[in-house]
Amino acid sequence: MATKEQQDIDPFTAMESLRAALADAGIVLPSMSVDAASPQLRLVELGRVRADVAARLAQALRHGGRE
């Protein structure tokens, strides 16, 4: 069950925040969107990415966003 804090987060704001943070690391997830099929869940769909982008994302996470 989601906490009150999790329920208060706007999925569009969360998506744009994530998009900006990824861009700072040189990563683009072109298919990222808000899942309109289940608005009550406030899901952000990350979409499909090429293997090299997934590897760069993993590397960025391991290094705290610093490459």
Residue, then its C-alpha position, 0 to 999 in steps of 0.5 A: m500500500a502506498t504511503k500518503e507521501q507517495q500518493d501526493i506525488d504528481p506523476f507528471t512532475a515526477m516524470e519531468s524530474l526524472r527526465a531532467a536528472l537522466a538528461d544531466a547524466g546524458i541519458v534519454l528514455p524516449s518512451m517515458s510517459v505517465d501511464a494513463a490507463s491507471p491514474q489512481l496508481r500514478l505510474v510512470e512508464l519508463g518504456r523501452v531502451r536500447a541495451d547501450v542506454a540501459a548499460r549507461l543508466a546502470q553505470a550512472l546509478r552505480h556512480g550516484g549519477r556521476e560519470 
